[in-house]
Each structure stands twice: as structure tokens, then as C-alpha cells.
Amino acid sequence: MIENNEIPELFVVGAGPGDIELMTIKGYKILQQANVILYDNLANKELLDIAREDCEKIYVGKQPYGAYTPQETIHEMIKHYAFTKGKVVRLKGGDPFIFGRGFEEILYAREQGIKTHFVPGISSMQASGFDDIPLTHRNISESIWVVTGTKKDGTLSADLRLAMQSNATVVIYMGMKQLEAIANTYREADKGLTPASIIQHASLPIQKSVKGLVQDLPEMAASAQLTYPAIIIIGAVVNLSNKD
């Protein structure tokens, strides 16, 4: 039973790509009102300072390829805290509806009779501009394919082969363990010379990146010592940068 007479509510909030100033004003205001914040690994921890001192802050992150909080456990925590504390904020890196499983949590909450709200966030792919890479550019790329590098079964998405058939910019999330597979897929289609970039920690002071050819993705990552969290951008837009 909620002690403060608040109704059970879940706010699924996008924390943005990393820089706390890229959080939306709406998200900022909701953090100030939260009674409980369940936050992800990719959400900047400095955002927790926005919340009230009496707000309970609980880490439910998922380290890439490492320790993680099972999704079922997160669901149960959403239910428990919504019905005991009231306003629960599920703070997720980037945008919760872009490979963030945010809608799964909203659907679960609704099944439990919990009122739900969604606050979008700036996705990490949109931070490519900090590395001088526009996702679209007139006469170069008129569309974007956004693909997951790792499906639930651990394999590379077959959509990548479809994306390669166009001149679209291809953005791959969660693809750092699939660099060899991605490179081979492009080589087999005689597209190995397509420009490519890897950007790690986009928008943060520790951002690192490398540019080259898609056929050389594994070597590029190794030479620049890049790992996750990172996005992979493939397409002619990579070469538009005026930076060295």
C-alpha cells in the first residue's frame, strides 16, 4: 500500500547518449518528482543527483556480455515499487524504444494496472554529429537503417543484408562482438570498401572513435582500443567529415 496516497505510476525515461545536458527538460522534471529510480548501466549516474534526497535509487543495469539484472526481476521491481512508493522512473540510456526494451516494461506495467508514461531520449546514433558524421546528407544518403548487431539468439540480424542493398546510412547497435561477421557480410557482397566508423561513449568527454573501411572493422577497433558501449556507422556519410 502506498503511504503517500500517490497512484502507482511508471515513467520510462530516456537518459540520452551520455552527456547529462542532452537529457530532455521533461525527463529532468520527472526525475525531480521520482520516489524510486531504477537506472541502467548506460544512464549517466550524474543524472541521479537531480532527484530528491529521499528518492530511492536502485541499479538494475546490464553490463554488455557480463553481469546483468534479469528482465523478469526488473519487472517485479517495477510492480513492487509502483505499488509501495508511487512514482517509479525507469531511467534507460539513449532512447528506451530503440533497442532498449522500454515498451516491454510499459506493457508489463499496464498488465499490472500501473499507469504508464513514456519520455523519449536522444539516441546514441544521433550523437554521431559530435564526430562530424551526419546520418543523412543530400545526394549522399537519403535514409537510415538502424539494425541490432546481436539478436536474442546471439546472431547477427539478417536485416543487415537488406540494408546493404541501398545507399542508406547503416547504424548498428550492440555490434562490437559481431565486427568480424559484419565485415565478412560486406566482403561477401563486394562492399568491403564502404566507409565505416566506430564511436564509443558518444557525447562524453571520453568519446573515442575510428574511421576506415567496413572490411577492416575488427582491426580498426583493435588499433583504437575501442570496446562497448559503441555504435557502428556504415556509409558514405562517414567520409564527409572535415576532421583529420
Residue frames as qw, qx, qy, qz and C-alpha x, y, z in Angstrom:
[[0.000, 0.888, 0.459, 0.000, 0.00, 0.00, 0.00],
 [0.400, 0.474, -0.027, 0.784, 1.34, 3.44, -0.97],
 [0.373, -0.489, -0.514, 0.597, 1.80, 5.58, 2.11],
 [0.099, -0.298, 0.014, 0.949, 1.71, 8.98, 0.39],
 [0.484, 0.578, 0.507, -0.419, -1.60, 8.38, -1.41],
 [0.204, 0.540, -0.515, -0.634, 0.06, 8.60, -4.83],
 [0.910, 0.279, 0.111, -0.286, -1.18, 6.37, -7.62],
 [0.732, -0.216, 0.530, 0.370, 1.12, 3.64, -8.97],
 [0.509, 0.839, -0.058, -0.186, 2.92, 5.12, -11.98],
 [0.763, -0.145, 0.373, 0.507, 5.81, 4.11, -14.21],
 [0.288, 0.906, -0.142, -0.275, 7.78, 6.67, -16.20],
 [0.844, 0.069, 0.303, 0.437, 10.08, 5.12, -18.81],
 [0.040, 0.967, -0.083, -0.239, 12.59, 7.89, -19.42],
 [0.810, 0.426, -0.029, 0.402, 15.38, 8.15, -21.96],
 [0.540, -0.710, 0.031, 0.450, 18.62, 9.38, -20.39],
 [0.367, 0.891, -0.225, -0.148, 20.21, 10.30, -23.73],
 [0.829, 0.418, -0.326, 0.179, 23.61, 9.23, -25.09],
 [0.732, -0.113, -0.373, 0.559, 25.67, 10.22, -22.06],
 [0.159, 0.224, -0.142, 0.951, 26.11, 13.98, -21.74],
 [0.056, -0.490, -0.752, 0.437, 23.69, 14.95, -18.96],
 [0.150, 0.447, 0.036, -0.881, 22.85, 18.22, -20.72],
 [0.282, 0.062, -0.708, -0.645, 21.28, 16.17, -23.52],
 [0.004, 0.376, 0.887, -0.267, 18.53, 14.98, -21.19],
 [0.083, -0.582, -0.493, -0.641, 15.15, 16.46, -22.15],
 [0.191, -0.329, 0.305, -0.873, 13.54, 19.08, -19.94],
 [0.792, -0.258, -0.196, -0.518, 10.57, 16.76, -19.44],
 [0.835, -0.020, -0.509, 0.206, 12.85, 13.96, -18.28],
 [0.269, 0.289, -0.464, 0.793, 14.66, 16.35, -15.93],
 [0.453, -0.343, 0.141, -0.811, 11.40, 17.41, -14.29],
 [0.886, -0.187, -0.313, -0.285, 10.23, 13.83, -13.86],
 [0.664, 0.121, -0.573, 0.465, 13.49, 12.87, -12.15],
 [0.033, -0.323, 0.389, -0.862, 12.81, 15.63, -9.63],
 [0.674, -0.237, 0.036, -0.699, 9.43, 14.08, -8.83],
 [0.728, 0.093, -0.673, -0.092, 10.51, 10.43, -8.63],
 [0.714, -0.570, 0.269, -0.305, 10.09, 8.36, -5.49],
 [0.788, -0.232, 0.529, 0.213, 12.14, 5.50, -6.94],
 [0.451, 0.726, -0.400, -0.331, 14.60, 5.43, -9.86],
 [0.879, -0.053, 0.448, 0.156, 15.56, 2.12, -11.45],
 [0.246, 0.858, -0.307, -0.330, 18.56, 3.03, -13.59],
 [0.939, 0.328, 0.017, 0.099, 20.50, 1.28, -16.31],
 [0.754, -0.254, 0.184, 0.577, 24.19, 0.80, -16.89],
 [0.449, 0.353, 0.332, 0.751, 24.21, 3.28, -19.78],
 [0.150, -0.914, -0.283, -0.250, 22.41, 6.09, -17.94],
 [0.330, 0.504, -0.374, 0.705, 24.84, 8.74, -16.71],
 [0.512, -0.428, -0.658, 0.349, 24.94, 8.38, -12.91],
 [0.144, -0.046, -0.182, 0.972, 25.18, 12.18, -12.53],
 [0.359, -0.361, -0.448, -0.735, 21.51, 12.34, -13.51],
 [0.556, -0.449, -0.688, 0.124, 20.67, 10.75, -10.16],
 [0.289, -0.175, -0.345, 0.876, 21.75, 13.98, -8.47],
 [0.227, -0.272, -0.299, -0.886, 18.67, 15.66, -9.97],
 [0.568, -0.450, -0.656, -0.211, 16.38, 13.53, -7.82],
 [0.480, -0.748, 0.120, -0.442, 15.29, 14.39, -4.29],
 [0.005, -0.516, 0.793, -0.323, 17.44, 13.16, -1.42],
 [0.599, -0.078, 0.657, -0.451, 14.67, 10.85, -0.23],
 [0.796, 0.401, -0.234, -0.389, 14.32, 9.24, -3.67],
 [0.777, -0.278, 0.559, 0.075, 15.39, 5.60, -3.68],
 [0.457, 0.697, -0.452, -0.317, 17.92, 4.90, -6.45],
 [0.815, -0.161, 0.556, -0.028, 18.43, 1.29, -7.48],
 [0.140, 0.549, -0.680, -0.466, 20.87, -0.01, -10.08],
 [0.818, 0.188, 0.511, -0.184, 19.36, -2.60, -12.41],
 [0.290, 0.727, -0.453, -0.428, 21.92, -2.38, -15.17],
 [0.953, 0.179, 0.238, 0.048, 23.05, -4.93, -17.68],
 [0.240, -0.678, 0.540, 0.438, 26.77, -4.98, -18.34],
 [0.715, 0.520, -0.309, -0.351, 27.30, -5.87, -22.02],
 [0.769, 0.273, -0.576, 0.041, 28.26, -9.55, -22.22],
 [0.228, 0.246, -0.736, 0.588, 28.65, -9.61, -18.44],
 [0.051, -0.323, -0.803, 0.498, 26.64, -9.48, -15.22],
 [0.235, -0.269, -0.351, -0.866, 23.07, -8.32, -15.60],
 [0.382, 0.117, 0.612, -0.683, 19.77, -7.95, -13.83],
 [0.164, 0.274, 0.901, 0.294, 17.25, -10.33, -15.45],
 [0.212, -0.252, -0.322, -0.888, 14.36, -8.59, -17.18],
 [0.552, -0.486, -0.648, -0.197, 11.88, -10.59, -15.10],
 [0.488, -0.387, -0.463, 0.631, 13.48, -9.21, -11.94],
 [0.067, 0.000, 0.061, 0.996, 13.19, -5.66, -13.26],
 [0.391, -0.396, -0.552, -0.621, 9.51, -6.26, -13.99],
 [0.584, -0.510, -0.613, 0.151, 8.91, -7.43, -10.45],
 [0.371, -0.264, -0.267, 0.849, 10.74, -4.41, -9.06],
 [0.123, -0.219, -0.296, -0.922, 8.61, -2.08, -11.17],
 [0.534, -0.491, -0.590, -0.354, 5.49, -3.70, -9.76],
 [0.588, -0.419, -0.529, 0.445, 6.73, -3.73, -6.17],
 [0.285, -0.207, -0.161, 0.922, 7.86, -0.11, -6.06],
 [0.183, -0.312, -0.401, -0.842, 4.94, 1.28, -8.04],
 [0.580, -0.538, -0.528, -0.309, 2.51, -0.20, -5.50],
 [0.646, -0.503, -0.386, 0.425, 4.59, 0.71, -2.43],
 [0.388, -0.344, -0.010, 0.855, 6.18, 4.03, -3.42],
 [0.328, 0.798, 0.269, -0.428, 4.11, 5.53, -6.24],
 [0.489, 0.835, -0.187, -0.169, 6.15, 7.28, -8.94],
 [0.780, -0.252, 0.455, 0.347, 8.75, 4.93, -10.38],
 [0.382, 0.814, -0.303, -0.314, 11.18, 6.16, -13.02],
 [0.893, 0.028, 0.352, 0.279, 12.85, 3.60, -15.25],
 [0.070, 0.892, -0.290, -0.340, 15.90, 5.51, -16.44],
 [0.871, 0.145, 0.395, 0.254, 17.42, 3.98, -19.56],
 [0.319, -0.451, 0.390, 0.737, 20.36, 5.08, -21.69],
 [0.058, 0.039, 0.655, 0.753, 19.64, 6.63, -25.09],
 [0.571, -0.053, -0.122, -0.810, 16.04, 6.21, -26.16],
 [0.493, -0.138, 0.788, -0.342, 14.14, 3.40, -24.39],
 [0.787, 0.412, 0.324, -0.326, 12.22, 2.44, -27.53],
 [0.598, 0.671, -0.430, -0.080, 15.34, 1.92, -29.67],
 [0.728, 0.168, -0.634, 0.202, 16.70, -1.50, -28.67],
 [0.049, -0.416, 0.552, -0.721, 16.03, -0.55, -25.05],
 [0.332, -0.279, -0.900, 0.040, 13.15, -2.92, -24.20],
 [0.118, 0.010, 0.346, -0.931, 11.29, 0.05, -22.78],
 [0.600, -0.079, -0.279, -0.746, 7.98, -0.92, -24.35],
 [0.604, -0.110, -0.789, 0.039, 8.19, -4.39, -22.79],
 [0.227, -0.136, -0.639, 0.722, 8.29, -2.74, -19.39],
 [0.343, 0.028, 0.035, -0.938, 5.39, -0.45, -20.21],
 [0.653, -0.091, -0.579, -0.479, 3.27, -3.38, -21.39],
 [0.499, -0.141, -0.790, 0.328, 4.09, -5.32, -18.22],
 [0.016, -0.092, -0.450, 0.888, 3.21, -2.34, -16.02],
 [0.493, -0.029, -0.203, -0.845, -0.13, -1.87, -17.79],
 [0.637, -0.129, -0.738, -0.180, -0.96, -5.52, -17.23],
 [0.400, -0.207, -0.700, 0.554, -0.49, -4.89, -13.51],
 [0.145, -0.855, -0.494, -0.063, -2.80, -1.87, -13.54],
 [0.442, -0.522, -0.015, 0.729, 0.03, 0.66, -13.31],
 [0.354, 0.912, 0.137, -0.154, -0.35, 3.95, -15.13],
 [0.743, -0.073, 0.296, 0.596, 2.46, 4.41, -17.67],
 [0.194, 0.946, -0.044, -0.256, 4.26, 7.31, -19.32],
 [0.822, 0.170, 0.213, 0.500, 6.99, 7.47, -21.97],
 [0.026, -0.943, 0.141, 0.299, 9.65, 10.17, -22.27],
 [0.858, 0.445, -0.010, 0.255, 11.91, 9.74, -25.32],
 [0.487, -0.717, 0.256, 0.427, 15.63, 10.36, -25.20],
 [0.398, 0.772, -0.426, -0.252, 18.31, 11.29, -27.70],
 [0.993, 0.018, 0.096, 0.068, 19.69, 8.06, -29.08],
 [0.578, -0.532, 0.387, 0.483, 23.44, 7.40, -29.27],
 [0.592, 0.346, 0.509, 0.521, 23.30, 7.31, -33.05],
 [0.126, 0.939, 0.249, 0.202, 22.23, 10.96, -33.03],
 [0.440, -0.826, 0.214, 0.281, 25.45, 11.80, -31.22],
 [0.781, 0.189, 0.333, 0.493, 27.38, 10.84, -34.37],
 [0.251, 0.909, 0.125, 0.307, 27.30, 14.54, -35.19],
 [0.451, -0.850, 0.247, 0.111, 29.87, 15.13, -32.45],
 [0.636, -0.263, 0.570, 0.449, 32.24, 13.16, -34.66],
 [0.197, 0.522, -0.339, -0.758, 31.20, 15.14, -37.75],
 [0.020, 0.081, 0.933, 0.351, 29.08, 12.34, -39.19],
 [0.542, 0.107, 0.093, -0.829, 25.58, 13.31, -40.30],
 [0.539, 0.095, 0.829, -0.118, 23.23, 10.36, -40.57],
 [0.555, 0.644, 0.506, 0.146, 21.71, 11.78, -43.75],
 [0.170, -0.560, 0.233, 0.777, 23.09, 14.21, -46.30],
 [0.617, 0.658, 0.118, -0.415, 21.60, 15.46, -49.54],
 [0.657, 0.626, -0.383, -0.171, 22.75, 13.48, -52.61],
 [0.135, 0.472, -0.848, 0.202, 24.71, 11.12, -50.35],
 [0.152, -0.180, -0.953, 0.191, 22.26, 9.33, -48.07],
 [0.382, -0.287, -0.202, -0.855, 18.52, 9.86, -48.03],
 [0.820, -0.386, -0.218, -0.361, 17.59, 7.25, -45.42],
 [0.135, -0.544, 0.745, -0.362, 18.81, 5.36, -42.38],
 [0.828, -0.141, -0.523, -0.146, 18.75, 1.68, -41.49],
 [0.305, -0.590, 0.575, -0.477, 19.05, 1.01, -37.78],
 [0.840, 0.055, -0.525, -0.125, 19.97, -2.59, -37.07],
 [0.687, -0.621, 0.348, -0.145, 20.75, -4.61, -33.96],
 [0.310, 0.600, -0.736, -0.045, 24.10, -6.33, -34.16],
 [0.090, 0.107, -0.964, 0.228, 23.06, -9.09, -31.81],
 [0.626, -0.304, -0.391, -0.603, 19.63, -10.71, -31.81],
 [0.724, -0.486, 0.262, -0.413, 18.19, -12.57, -28.83],
 [0.995, -0.016, 0.065, 0.068, 19.85, -15.79, -30.02],
 [0.551, -0.608, 0.334, 0.464, 23.22, -14.03, -30.32],
 [0.608, 0.257, 0.527, 0.535, 23.34, -13.94, -34.11],
 [0.078, -0.239, 0.192, 0.949, 23.72, -11.01, -36.47],
 [0.499, 0.534, 0.411, -0.545, 20.44, -9.61, -37.79],
 [0.537, 0.289, 0.669, 0.425, 19.58, -10.72, -41.33],
 [0.205, 0.925, 0.293, -0.131, 18.26, -7.21, -41.94],
 [0.312, -0.679, 0.355, 0.561, 21.85, -6.10, -42.47],
 [0.413, 0.059, 0.730, 0.542, 21.92, -7.78, -45.89],
 [0.213, 0.779, 0.571, 0.148, 18.77, -5.89, -46.86],
 [0.163, -0.919, -0.038, 0.358, 20.21, -2.59, -45.65],
 [0.459, -0.401, 0.509, 0.608, 23.35, -3.12, -47.73],
 [0.442, 0.425, 0.676, 0.408, 21.34, -3.13, -50.93],
 [0.093, 0.940, 0.307, 0.115, 20.55, 0.58, -50.61],
 [0.419, 0.507, -0.200, 0.726, 22.58, 3.78, -50.32],
 [0.517, -0.792, -0.149, -0.289, 21.22, 4.33, -46.83],
 [0.012, 0.592, -0.652, 0.474, 23.40, 5.01, -43.83],
 [0.798, -0.239, -0.550, -0.062, 23.53, 1.84, -41.74],
 [0.220, -0.613, 0.502, -0.569, 23.72, 2.20, -37.96],
 [0.753, -0.099, -0.651, 0.004, 24.43, -0.92, -35.92],
 [0.475, -0.646, 0.345, -0.487, 23.78, -1.09, -32.19],
 [0.781, -0.352, 0.488, -0.166, 25.25, -3.81, -29.96],
 [0.865, 0.488, -0.111, -0.032, 27.58, -4.94, -32.72],
 [0.048, -0.815, 0.575, -0.058, 31.01, -4.92, -31.09],
 [0.599, -0.258, 0.758, -0.019, 31.08, -8.71, -30.71],
 [0.741, 0.471, 0.479, -0.005, 29.99, -9.06, -34.32],
 [0.072, 0.810, -0.311, -0.492, 32.66, -6.98, -36.05],
 [0.224, -0.271, 0.850, 0.392, 34.13, -9.92, -37.94],
 [0.365, 0.448, 0.816, 0.016, 30.69, -11.10, -39.04],
 [0.260, 0.863, 0.201, -0.383, 29.74, -7.60, -40.18],
 [0.032, -0.677, 0.541, 0.498, 32.99, -7.19, -42.12],
 [0.293, -0.041, 0.913, 0.279, 32.57, -10.61, -43.76],
 [0.392, 0.634, 0.640, -0.186, 28.97, -9.84, -44.72],
 [0.242, 0.875, -0.074, -0.413, 30.09, -6.74, -46.59],
 [0.161, -0.502, 0.744, 0.411, 33.09, -8.51, -48.16],
 [0.407, 0.199, 0.885, 0.109, 30.87, -11.30, -49.48],
 [0.371, 0.791, 0.467, -0.132, 28.65, -8.69, -51.14],
 [0.574, 0.326, 0.186, 0.728, 31.69, -6.93, -52.68],
 [0.122, -0.897, -0.157, -0.395, 31.03, -3.92, -50.49],
 [0.766, -0.366, -0.256, 0.462, 34.06, -4.20, -48.24],
 [0.414, 0.161, 0.001, 0.896, 35.36, -0.78, -49.27],
 [0.237, -0.794, -0.396, -0.395, 32.33, 1.02, -47.84],
 [0.094, 0.493, -0.426, 0.752, 33.37, 3.73, -45.31],
 [0.677, -0.512, -0.526, -0.051, 32.72, 2.83, -41.69],
 [0.013, 0.571, -0.429, 0.700, 33.17, 4.33, -38.25],
 [0.608, -0.422, -0.650, 0.175, 33.00, 3.10, -34.67],
 [0.091, -0.616, 0.194, -0.758, 32.12, 5.61, -31.95],
 [0.568, -0.308, -0.700, 0.302, 32.48, 4.72, -28.27],
 [0.277, -0.548, -0.458, 0.643, 30.97, 6.76, -25.41],
 [0.197, 0.531, 0.407, 0.717, 29.33, 9.17, -27.86],
 [0.193, -0.838, -0.209, -0.466, 28.79, 12.71, -26.47],
 [0.704, -0.687, -0.060, 0.170, 31.01, 12.19, -23.40],
 [0.038, -0.901, 0.418, 0.106, 34.45, 13.76, -22.78],
 [0.500, -0.377, 0.766, 0.145, 35.93, 10.23, -23.03],
 [0.799, 0.521, 0.172, -0.248, 34.45, 9.70, -26.51],
 [0.308, -0.441, 0.707, 0.459, 36.74, 7.78, -28.85],
 [0.768, 0.526, 0.215, -0.295, 36.26, 6.91, -32.48],
 [0.369, -0.325, 0.694, 0.526, 37.92, 5.49, -35.55],
 [0.654, 0.599, 0.055, -0.459, 37.16, 5.67, -39.25],
 [0.226, -0.363, 0.820, 0.380, 38.11, 3.33, -42.06],
 [0.507, 0.115, -0.623, -0.584, 36.58, 0.66, -44.29],
 [0.822, -0.239, 0.133, -0.500, 33.90, -1.78, -43.23],
 [0.909, 0.180, -0.373, 0.047, 36.08, -4.75, -44.22],
 [0.463, 0.344, -0.551, 0.603, 38.62, -3.61, -41.61],
 [0.522, -0.682, -0.082, -0.506, 36.24, -3.16, -38.66],
 [0.879, -0.416, -0.174, 0.157, 37.94, -5.69, -36.33],
 [0.668, 0.116, -0.105, 0.727, 41.38, -4.20, -36.96],
 [0.014, -0.642, -0.056, -0.764, 40.03, -0.67, -36.56],
 [0.665, -0.676, -0.124, -0.292, 38.55, -1.46, -33.16],
 [0.881, -0.258, -0.125, 0.375, 41.72, -3.17, -32.01],
 [0.528, 0.323, -0.048, 0.784, 44.05, -0.37, -33.16],
 [0.148, -0.588, 0.015, -0.795, 41.95, 2.32, -31.47],
 [0.169, -0.045, -0.843, 0.509, 41.28, 0.12, -28.42],
 [0.484, -0.138, -0.049, -0.863, 37.54, 0.54, -28.77],
 [0.089, -0.181, -0.971, 0.130, 35.00, -1.61, -26.98],
 [0.251, -0.659, -0.606, -0.369, 31.37, -1.29, -25.88],
 [0.462, 0.656, 0.558, -0.211, 29.30, 0.77, -25.47],
 [0.117, -0.379, 0.458, 0.795, 29.74, 1.83, -29.07],
 [0.675, 0.580, 0.324, -0.321, 27.81, 2.29, -32.29],
 [0.476, -0.085, 0.635, 0.603, 28.92, 1.36, -35.79],
 [0.424, 0.737, 0.134, -0.509, 28.08, 3.65, -38.69],
 [0.526, -0.010, 0.689, 0.498, 28.49, 2.44, -42.26],
 [0.421, 0.780, 0.457, 0.074, 28.04, 4.52, -45.38],
 [0.503, 0.514, 0.110, 0.686, 29.37, 7.38, -47.48],
 [0.256, -0.913, -0.097, -0.302, 28.42, 9.93, -44.80],
 [0.795, -0.493, 0.008, 0.353, 31.42, 8.75, -42.78],
 [0.637, 0.089, 0.204, 0.738, 33.75, 10.43, -45.27],
 [0.089, 0.856, 0.303, 0.409, 32.02, 13.82, -45.15],
 [0.551, -0.765, -0.113, 0.314, 33.94, 14.91, -42.07],
 [0.362, 0.858, -0.203, 0.303, 36.44, 17.75, -42.40],
 [0.569, -0.722, 0.390, -0.059, 38.28, 16.48, -39.35],
 [0.266, 0.574, -0.771, -0.074, 41.60, 14.69, -39.76]]
